Amino acid sequence: MTDVPPIYLATAIEAVLRAGAIQMAHFGRGMRVDKKGVIDLVTEIDLEVERGFRATIAERFPDHIVLGEEFEAAGDRDARAPYVWMFDPVDGTTNYAHGLPIFCSSLALEIDGELAVGAVFDPTRDELFTAERGAGARLNGEPMRVSTAGVLIDSLLVTGFPYTVQTDPGELTALFGEFLTKSRAVRRLGSAALDLCYVAAGRFDAFWEQKLQPWDVAAGALIVSEAGGQVTTTDGEAFSPRSGSVIASNGHIHEAMVATIGEFRQRYRQAQE
């Protein structure tokens, strides 16, 4: 059983539900949208939600650190404080800004370097994904488990692309094509947190992506692990939210995912020499 105090999961659930209510209050209506990069967007809702969460943590747990997407300070990603909250106020901001109902809020708490609780809320489907270390994963309070697919050709995969894809598309898009030839199908939804939760719920059999931030994957990675899945880097190494890459699977096809990526990279890079 978990040794994590219940207040932490309660706080995570409260935060993502509040975020979802704010998201839906503005969804499909006019909102301010700015650019952090050529295709990297931020809305006024991202900022409002994260400000509110930071205020909550400052009041409730003043010795805790918040690692968030919108107000990141230099060195935040390397923070090794005893308690670190990793928060994405709107995961899937591009979808959200375009009125596409595939987005969520994602929150995890890391205690002494180990993920302890995670919560992801999709307000358009009213789906709350949660996990506590050692206590399993749940969807709207009901236990959930990963799928049983045993080979890649029977598997539905999902991936995402970093915001640098326009300037360096070659290897990323070629790897996408590689998995198209080896799996049943590959999807790209635009929300890493939901991709991970859908692996945990057995809707996808595996997810891979590179150049990710801690707030993108922390909650979802814990949820997959607690649902019986396996999570590593794309090199097959031990995962942490700061690893920068991830493969999350049902466990049965994990070795095949790692091998496919490794063999592809070797061929691709040899061809570039």
NORLIN-V330427 format. One record per residue. N is the residue number from 1. RES is the residue in three letters. SS is DSSP state (a for helix, b for strand, c for the rest). PHI is phi in radians with two decimals (* if undefined). OMEGA is omega in degrees with one decimal (NA if undefined). Layout:
n->N res->RES ss->SS phi->PHI omega->OMEGA
n->N res->RES ss->SS phi->PHI omega->OMEGA
//
This chain:
n->1 res->MET ss->c phi->* omega->-178.8
n->2 res->THR ss->c phi->-1.26 omega->173.0
n->3 res->ASP ss->c phi->-1.92 omega->-178.0
n->4 res->VAL ss->c phi->-1.55 omega->178.7
n->5 res->PRO ss->c phi->-0.97 omega->-176.0
n->6 res->PRO ss->a phi->-1.02 omega->-177.3
n->7 res->ILE ss->a phi->-1.10 omega->-177.5
n->8 res->TYR ss->a phi->-1.25 omega->176.7
n->9 res->LEU ss->a phi->-1.17 omega->177.9
n->10 res->ALA ss->a phi->-1.04 omega->178.2
n->11 res->THR ss->a phi->-1.15 omega->179.8
n->12 res->ALA ss->a phi->-1.10 omega->179.4
n->13 res->ILE ss->a phi->-1.11 omega->178.4
n->14 res->GLU ss->a phi->-0.99 omega->-176.9
n->15 res->ALA ss->a phi->-1.17 omega->-177.3
n->16 res->VAL ss->a phi->-1.29 omega->175.6
n->17 res->LEU ss->a phi->-1.16 omega->177.3
n->18 res->ARG ss->a phi->-1.12 omega->177.7
n->19 res->ALA ss->a phi->-1.05 omega->-179.9
n->20 res->GLY ss->a phi->-1.09 omega->178.9
n->21 res->ALA ss->a phi->-1.12 omega->178.5
n->22 res->ILE ss->a phi->-1.19 omega->178.5
n->23 res->GLN ss->a phi->-1.00 omega->-176.2
n->24 res->MET ss->a phi->-1.24 omega->178.4
n->25 res->ALA ss->a phi->-1.13 omega->-177.2
n->26 res->HIS ss->a phi->-1.97 omega->-172.8
n->27 res->PHE ss->c phi->-1.13 omega->178.6
n->28 res->GLY ss->c phi->1.38 omega->179.0
n->29 res->ARG ss->c phi->-1.99 omega->179.4
n->30 res->GLY ss->c phi->-1.14 omega->177.4
n->31 res->MET ss->c phi->-2.62 omega->177.5
n->32 res->ARG ss->c phi->-1.35 omega->177.9
n->33 res->VAL ss->b phi->-2.21 omega->177.5
n->34 res->ASP ss->b phi->-2.00 omega->179.8
n->35 res->LYS ss->b phi->-1.92 omega->170.3
n->36 res->LYS ss->c phi->-1.65 omega->178.4
n->37 res->GLY ss->c phi->-2.75 omega->-176.5
n->38 res->VAL ss->c phi->-1.00 omega->-179.9
n->39 res->ILE ss->c phi->-2.19 omega->-177.4
n->40 res->ASP ss->c phi->-1.72 omega->-173.8
n->41 res->LEU ss->b phi->-1.77 omega->170.8
n->42 res->VAL ss->b phi->-2.46 omega->178.9
n->43 res->THR ss->b phi->-1.83 omega->176.3
n->44 res->GLU ss->a phi->-1.10 omega->179.5
n->45 res->ILE ss->a phi->-1.28 omega->174.2
n->46 res->ASP ss->a phi->-0.91 omega->-175.9
n->47 res->LEU ss->a phi->-1.19 omega->-179.5
n->48 res->GLU ss->a phi->-1.08 omega->-177.4
n->49 res->VAL ss->a phi->-1.14 omega->-178.2
n->50 res->GLU ss->a phi->-1.19 omega->176.8
n->51 res->ARG ss->a phi->-1.01 omega->-179.9
n->52 res->GLY ss->a phi->-1.10 omega->-180.0
n->53 res->PHE ss->a phi->-1.17 omega->179.3
n->54 res->ARG ss->a phi->-1.06 omega->178.4
n->55 res->ALA ss->a phi->-1.13 omega->178.5
n->56 res->THR ss->a phi->-1.08 omega->-178.4
n->57 res->ILE ss->a phi->-1.17 omega->179.4
n->58 res->ALA ss->a phi->-1.06 omega->179.7
n->59 res->GLU ss->a phi->-1.39 omega->-172.1
n->60 res->ARG ss->a phi->-1.48 omega->-177.5
n->61 res->PHE ss->c phi->-2.35 omega->-171.9
n->62 res->PRO ss->c phi->-1.09 omega->179.2
n->63 res->ASP ss->c phi->-1.62 omega->179.4
n->64 res->HIS ss->c phi->-1.59 omega->176.2
n->65 res->ILE ss->b phi->-1.74 omega->173.4
n->66 res->VAL ss->b phi->-1.93 omega->174.4
n->67 res->LEU ss->b phi->-1.85 omega->-175.0
n->68 res->GLY ss->b phi->-2.15 omega->-174.2
n->69 res->GLU ss->c phi->-1.25 omega->-166.7
n->70 res->GLU ss->c phi->-1.62 omega->-178.1
n->71 res->PHE ss->c phi->-2.22 omega->-178.6
n->72 res->GLU ss->c phi->-1.23 omega->174.9
n->73 res->ALA ss->c phi->-1.78 omega->179.4
n->74 res->ALA ss->c phi->-0.98 omega->178.6
n->75 res->GLY ss->c phi->1.54 omega->-177.4
n->76 res->ASP ss->a phi->-1.01 omega->-175.8
n->77 res->ARG ss->a phi->-1.15 omega->179.1
n->78 res->ASP ss->a phi->-1.72 omega->-177.0
n->79 res->ALA ss->c phi->-1.07 omega->178.8
n->80 res->ARG ss->c phi->-2.22 omega->177.0
n->81 res->ALA ss->c phi->-1.18 omega->180.0
n->82 res->PRO ss->c phi->-1.02 omega->-178.7
n->83 res->TYR ss->b phi->-2.22 omega->-180.0
n->84 res->VAL ss->b phi->-2.26 omega->173.6
n->85 res->TRP ss->b phi->-1.55 omega->-179.9
n->86 res->MET ss->b phi->-2.00 omega->-166.1
n->87 res->PHE ss->b phi->-2.24 omega->169.6
n->88 res->ASP ss->b phi->-1.98 omega->-174.2
n->89 res->PRO ss->b phi->-1.14 omega->173.3
n->90 res->VAL ss->b phi->-2.45 omega->175.4
n->91 res->ASP ss->b phi->-1.59 omega->-170.4
n->92 res->GLY ss->c phi->1.79 omega->-176.2
n->93 res->THR ss->a phi->-1.05 omega->179.7
n->94 res->THR ss->a phi->-1.07 omega->175.3
n->95 res->ASN ss->a phi->-1.02 omega->-177.3
n->96 res->TYR ss->a phi->-1.04 omega->-178.2
n->97 res->ALA ss->a phi->-1.15 omega->-179.6
n->98 res->HIS ss->c phi->-1.66 omega->179.9
n->99 res->GLY ss->c phi->1.37 omega->179.1
n->100 res->LEU ss->c phi->-1.60 omega->-172.0
n->101 res->PRO ss->c phi->-1.41 omega->174.0
n->102 res->ILE ss->c phi->-2.32 omega->-179.4
n->103 res->PHE ss->c phi->-2.80 omega->-176.8
n->104 res->CYS ss->b phi->-2.86 omega->164.7
n->105 res->SER ss->b phi->-2.05 omega->-172.5
n->106 res->SER ss->b phi->-2.41 omega->-175.9
n->107 res->LEU ss->b phi->-2.54 omega->175.8
n->108 res->ALA ss->b phi->-2.37 omega->173.4
n->109 res->LEU ss->b phi->-2.07 omega->175.1
n->110 res->GLU ss->b phi->-1.80 omega->179.0
n->111 res->ILE ss->b phi->-2.04 omega->-179.3
n->112 res->ASP ss->c phi->0.91 omega->175.8
n->113 res->GLY ss->c phi->1.41 omega->-178.8
n->114 res->GLU ss->b phi->-2.16 omega->178.0
n->115 res->LEU ss->b phi->-1.10 omega->-173.8
n->116 res->ALA ss->b phi->-2.05 omega->177.5
n->117 res->VAL ss->b phi->-2.44 omega->176.4
n->118 res->GLY ss->b phi->-2.58 omega->176.4
n->119 res->ALA ss->b phi->-2.54 omega->176.9
n->120 res->VAL ss->b phi->-2.31 omega->-178.8
n->121 res->PHE ss->b phi->-2.17 omega->174.3
n->122 res->ASP ss->b phi->-1.78 omega->-174.3
n->123 res->PRO ss->c phi->-1.29 omega->-178.9
n->124 res->THR ss->c phi->-1.31 omega->178.2
n->125 res->ARG ss->c phi->-1.95 omega->-178.1
n->126 res->ASP ss->c phi->0.94 omega->-179.7
n->127 res->GLU ss->b phi->-2.01 omega->178.8
n->128 res->LEU ss->b phi->-1.96 omega->177.9
n->129 res->PHE ss->b phi->-1.77 omega->-178.3
n->130 res->THR ss->b phi->-2.42 omega->174.3
n->131 res->ALA ss->b phi->-2.72 omega->169.4
n->132 res->GLU ss->b phi->-2.16 omega->179.0
n->133 res->ARG ss->c phi->-0.97 omega->177.3
n->134 res->GLY ss->c phi->1.42 omega->-176.3
n->135 res->ALA ss->c phi->-2.12 omega->176.9
n->136 res->GLY ss->b phi->1.51 omega->-178.9
n->137 res->ALA ss->b phi->-2.06 omega->-176.6
n->138 res->ARG ss->b phi->-2.39 omega->172.5
n->139 res->LEU ss->b phi->-2.08 omega->-175.6
n->140 res->ASN ss->c phi->0.89 omega->175.2
n->141 res->GLY ss->c phi->1.55 omega->-179.1
n->142 res->GLU ss->b phi->-1.77 omega->-179.7
n->143 res->PRO ss->b phi->-1.03 omega->176.5
n->144 res->MET ss->c phi->-2.34 omega->-177.3
n->145 res->ARG ss->c phi->-2.37 omega->176.5
n->146 res->VAL ss->c phi->-1.21 omega->-177.4
n->147 res->SER ss->c phi->-1.33 omega->-179.5
n->148 res->THR ss->c phi->-1.98 omega->-179.9
n->149 res->ALA ss->c phi->-0.95 omega->-172.8
n->150 res->GLY ss->c phi->-1.90 omega->-180.0
n->151 res->VAL ss->c phi->-2.41 omega->-175.8
n->152 res->LEU ss->a phi->-1.06 omega->-174.5
n->153 res->ILE ss->a phi->-1.14 omega->176.7
n->154 res->ASP ss->a phi->-1.74 omega->-170.9
n->155 res->SER ss->c phi->-1.90 omega->172.9
n->156 res->LEU ss->b phi->-1.75 omega->-175.1
n->157 res->LEU ss->b phi->-1.88 omega->177.1
n->158 res->VAL ss->b phi->-2.52 omega->-179.7
n->159 res->THR ss->b phi->-2.59 omega->175.9
n->160 res->GLY ss->c phi->-2.58 omega->179.3
n->161 res->PHE ss->c phi->-2.15 omega->177.0
n->162 res->PRO ss->c phi->-1.28 omega->-179.4
n->163 res->TYR ss->c phi->-1.22 omega->176.8
n->164 res->THR ss->c phi->-1.54 omega->-173.0
n->165 res->VAL ss->c phi->-1.07 omega->-178.8
n->166 res->GLN ss->c phi->-1.19 omega->-178.6
n->167 res->THR ss->c phi->-1.62 omega->-178.2
n->168 res->ASP ss->c phi->-2.53 omega->-172.6
n->169 res->PRO ss->c phi->-1.47 omega->-166.0
n->170 res->GLY ss->a phi->-0.94 omega->-175.5
n->171 res->GLU ss->a phi->-1.16 omega->-178.4
n->172 res->LEU ss->a phi->-1.09 omega->-177.2
n->173 res->THR ss->a phi->-1.30 omega->177.1
n->174 res->ALA ss->a phi->-1.19 omega->177.2
n->175 res->LEU ss->a phi->-1.16 omega->173.8
n->176 res->PHE ss->a phi->-0.97 omega->178.9
n->177 res->GLY ss->a phi->-1.11 omega->178.3
n->178 res->GLU ss->a phi->-1.06 omega->-179.9
n->179 res->PHE ss->a phi->-1.24 omega->174.9
n->180 res->LEU ss->a phi->-1.04 omega->-177.4
n->181 res->THR ss->a phi->-1.44 omega->-173.9
n->182 res->LYS ss->a phi->-1.96 omega->-175.4
n->183 res->SER ss->c phi->-2.12 omega->175.5
n->184 res->ARG ss->c phi->-1.18 omega->177.9
n->185 res->ALA ss->b phi->-2.98 omega->176.4
n->186 res->VAL ss->b phi->-2.24 omega->178.6
n->187 res->ARG ss->b phi->-2.03 omega->175.4
n->188 res->ARG ss->c phi->-2.49 omega->-172.2
n->189 res->LEU ss->c phi->-1.67 omega->179.3
n->190 res->GLY ss->c phi->1.69 omega->176.3
n->191 res->SER ss->c phi->-2.53 omega->-177.9
n->192 res->ALA ss->a phi->-1.08 omega->-178.9
n->193 res->ALA ss->a phi->-1.11 omega->177.8
n->194 res->LEU ss->a phi->-1.22 omega->175.8
n->195 res->ASP ss->a phi->-0.95 omega->-179.7
n->196 res->LEU ss->a phi->-1.13 omega->179.5
n->197 res->CYS ss->a phi->-1.11 omega->179.0
n->198 res->TYR ss->a phi->-1.25 omega->170.8
n->199 res->VAL ss->a phi->-1.14 omega->-179.8
n->200 res->ALA ss->a phi->-1.06 omega->-178.2
n->201 res->ALA ss->c phi->-1.49 omega->179.2
n->202 res->GLY ss->c phi->1.43 omega->179.1
n->203 res->ARG ss->c phi->-1.40 omega->169.1
n->204 res->PHE ss->c phi->-1.98 omega->178.7
n->205 res->ASP ss->c phi->-1.66 omega->177.3
n->206 res->ALA ss->b phi->-2.87 omega->177.4
n->207 res->PHE ss->b phi->-2.36 omega->171.6
n->208 res->TRP ss->b phi->-2.40 omega->174.8
n->209 res->GLU ss->b phi->-2.88 omega->179.3
n->210 res->GLN ss->b phi->-2.07 omega->175.7
n->211 res->LYS ss->c phi->1.01 omega->179.4
n->212 res->LEU ss->c phi->-1.78 omega->177.1
n->213 res->GLN ss->c phi->-1.77 omega->-177.9
n->214 res->PRO ss->a phi->-0.97 omega->-177.7
n->215 res->TRP ss->a phi->-1.21 omega->177.3
n->216 res->ASP ss->a phi->-1.21 omega->-163.8
n->217 res->VAL ss->a phi->-2.17 omega->-170.8
n->218 res->ALA ss->a phi->-1.02 omega->-177.4
n->219 res->ALA ss->a phi->-1.13 omega->-177.3
n->220 res->GLY ss->a phi->-1.10 omega->179.1
n->221 res->ALA ss->a phi->-1.11 omega->177.2
n->222 res->LEU ss->a phi->-1.12 omega->-179.5
n->223 res->ILE ss->a phi->-1.10 omega->176.8
n->224 res->VAL ss->a phi->-1.10 omega->-179.1
n->225 res->SER ss->a phi->-1.04 omega->-178.5
n->226 res->GLU ss->a phi->-1.29 omega->175.0
n->227 res->ALA ss->c phi->-1.55 omega->177.2
n->228 res->GLY ss->c phi->1.69 omega->-179.4
n->229 res->GLY ss->c phi->-1.56 omega->-178.7
n->230 res->GLN ss->b phi->-2.23 omega->-178.0
n->231 res->VAL ss->b phi->-2.34 omega->175.0
n->232 res->THR ss->b phi->-2.46 omega->167.4
n->233 res->THR ss->c phi->-1.31 omega->178.1
n->234 res->THR ss->c phi->-1.21 omega->174.3
n->235 res->ASP ss->c phi->-1.55 omega->-178.8
n->236 res->GLY ss->c phi->1.48 omega->-179.6
n->237 res->GLU ss->c phi->-1.51 omega->179.9
n->238 res->ALA ss->b phi->-1.03 omega->-176.2
n->239 res->PHE ss->c phi->-1.59 omega->163.2
n->240 res->SER ss->c phi->-2.46 omega->-179.4
n->241 res->PRO ss->c phi->-1.02 omega->-179.1
n->242 res->ARG ss->c phi->-1.67 omega->-176.7
n->243 res->SER ss->c phi->-1.15 omega->179.3
n->244 res->GLY ss->c phi->1.60 omega->177.2
n->245 res->SER ss->b phi->-2.58 omega->-177.3
n->246 res->VAL ss->b phi->-2.70 omega->157.9
n->247 res->ILE ss->b phi->-2.10 omega->174.8
n->248 res->ALA ss->b phi->-2.17 omega->-174.9
n->249 res->SER ss->b phi->-2.49 omega->175.2
n->250 res->ASN ss->c phi->-1.31 omega->-179.7
n->251 res->GLY ss->c phi->1.62 omega->-176.8
n->252 res->HIS ss->c phi->-1.19 omega->-177.4
n->253 res->ILE ss->c phi->-1.86 omega->-173.1
n->254 res->HIS ss->a phi->-1.12 omega->-179.8
n->255 res->GLU ss->a phi->-1.06 omega->178.7
n->256 res->ALA ss->a phi->-1.17 omega->177.1
n->257 res->MET ss->a phi->-1.12 omega->-179.6
n->258 res->VAL ss->a phi->-1.08 omega->-178.6
n->259 res->ALA ss->a phi->-1.13 omega->-180.0
n->260 res->THR ss->a phi->-1.08 omega->179.9
n->261 res->ILE ss->a phi->-1.16 omega->-179.2
n->262 res->GLY ss->a phi->-1.08 omega->-179.7
n->263 res->GLU ss->a phi->-1.16 omega->178.1
n->264 res->PHE ss->a phi->-1.10 omega->-178.1
n->265 res->ARG ss->a phi->-1.06 omega->179.5
n->266 res->GLN ss->a phi->-1.09 omega->179.7
n->267 res->ARG ss->a phi->-1.13 omega->-175.5
n->268 res->TYR ss->a phi->-1.10 omega->-175.8
n->269 res->ARG ss->a phi->-1.28 omega->174.1
n->270 res->GLN ss->a phi->-1.12 omega->-179.5
n->271 res->ALA ss->a phi->-1.20 omega->-179.6
n->272 res->GLN ss->a phi->-1.48 omega->-177.5
n->273 res->GLU ss->c phi->-1.33 omega->NA
//
